Amino acid sequence: MVASQSAPDNDAEAMVGALLTASRLLVAVSARSLAAVEESLTLPQFRMLVALHTRGPLSLSALAAELDVQPSTAMRMIDRLVAVSMVERGTVPHDRRTTLISLTAAGRRTVTEATERRRKEIARIVEAMPAVRRRELLKALHAFTEAGSEPSVSAGAVPVW
């Protein structure tokens, strides 16, 4: 340990390491859940499906902004998802130049089933923790997501990601 580092700096670094490890676990859970439902989709493609499921039909530019990607990247993802019947393109009645991207029934089913599998696996992991640790984790996660300005997910809701 460097003598100039204070205990709060070390605490923050330990927290960052723990969160990176936890995020790796959560990404693995997400990947397994998606693979069990639709193995041909990538996590970024699934993220697009979730955004459409949560927000409803979106224009290309709104969808790209939602995912924080370039419109050309979003367009390539949309093309792939149209090809596998997960999303469809439509037009806005009052502005036929604007294309809206929306989920198909298969896309909605994929989001719902993968999210439910993920929820069950996370529940299994949480249930393996001692009750006192679960309460501590809940408080810490609320503080973490609040600090990051992330809205909470209510029970039964589909998380944005």
Buried (B, 14 or more C-beta within 10 A) or exposed (E): EEEEEEEEEEEEEEEEEEEEEEEEEBEEBBBBBBBEBBEEBEEEBBBBBBBBBBEEBBBBEBBBEBBEBEBEEBBEBBEBBBEBEBBBEEEEEEEEEEBBBBBBEBBBBBBEBBBBBBBEBBEEEEEEEEEEEEEEEEEEEEEEEEEEEEEEEEEEEBBBE
